[in-house]
Amino acid sequence: MLNVFTLAQGRLVQEEIESAQALTPLRPIWVDLEAPTPEEKGWISARFGLTIPSDVVDDDLEESARFYEEDNGELHIRSDFLIEGTDGPARNVRVAFILHQNVL
């Protein structure tokens, strides 16, 4: 399931998306893909003309892979965040951001 965030009267509104048809009329400013299925990636590709790289969260984090700009203006940013463990040790979580046509 995708979470899409839109602006309504200057406030961020979250909507859960369960189909490509539900995504079509929305004007999101942020689309949250946590463990997306191939089908959900397809919805994003069709709606925004964006292809999510298959290596978006690979282990290689060389400096050149952390931030880059595509020829079409997309900005790609990858970073690790330290998450405090509630029932275990702290761990790193890799997060990737793509800014495409003013949508994160």
N, C-alpha and C positions, 0 to 999 in steps of 0.2 A: 504494500500500500504506500502511496505517495502522500506526503504532506505538502500542501501548497499554501503559501502565505501571500495575501493580497492586502491592499490598503483600502480601508473604508472609513471615511471621515477622519483621516489622518491617523488611524489606529491599525495596527497589524492584526489581521484576522487569519486564523488557521482553518484550512479545510482538508479533510481526508478525501483522497481521490481513489476511486476503485475501478475507473474505466477511462479509456481514451476520450469518450464522449463527454465525460464530466470535466475533463481538462480543457476541452476546446473553447468554451466561452470565457474562461477566466483570463485575467491580465495579472499574472503573478509577478511579484518582485523577488520571490525566493521560492525555489522548489527543493524540498528536502528529500533526498534519496538515501535511505539507510538500508543497506543490503537489498538493492533493487533486483527484481527478477528481469530476465531478458525481455519479457513482454513490456514491463514498465519502462525499461530503457528505450524500447521501440516507440512507446507513446511520446517520450521526450524528444526523440529524434524526429518523429513526424510533426509534432507541434511546434518545435523551435528550430528545426533544421540543424540540430546539434548532435554530434556523435560523441558519446562518452568513451574515452580511450579505455581499452581493456586493461592497460597497465596503470590505471589511475592511482592505485594504492599499493603498487609493488614496493618491495623492500629497498630498492636502490634510491637513495635520496641524495644524489650528487647535487652540488649547488645548481647546476644548469637544469636539473629536473624539478627543483622546488618551485620555480617561478618561470613562466615563459609566456610569450604572446604569439598566437597563431597569426598567419597572414590575413585572416578574416577579422581580426581584432579581438578574438576570444582571449581572455586572460585565464591562465591555469595556475593555481597555487596549491601546493601540497605541504602539509606541516604535520608534525607529531605533537600531541597534547598528552600531558601526564595526568592520568586519572587516578585519584586516590581510591584505593580499594577499601570497601566497607567490610568485606569478609575475606580479605587476602591482601597481598602486597600491592602497592601502586603499580600501574602498568602504562605503557605508551599506546596511544590510539592514533592511527594515521587518518587524517582527514584531507579530503581534496575539495577544492572550490573551483568552479568555472563561472566566470562572469561573461555572459553572452547577451548582447542586445539589451543591456540594463537589467538582466534577470540573473540572480545568483543561483 
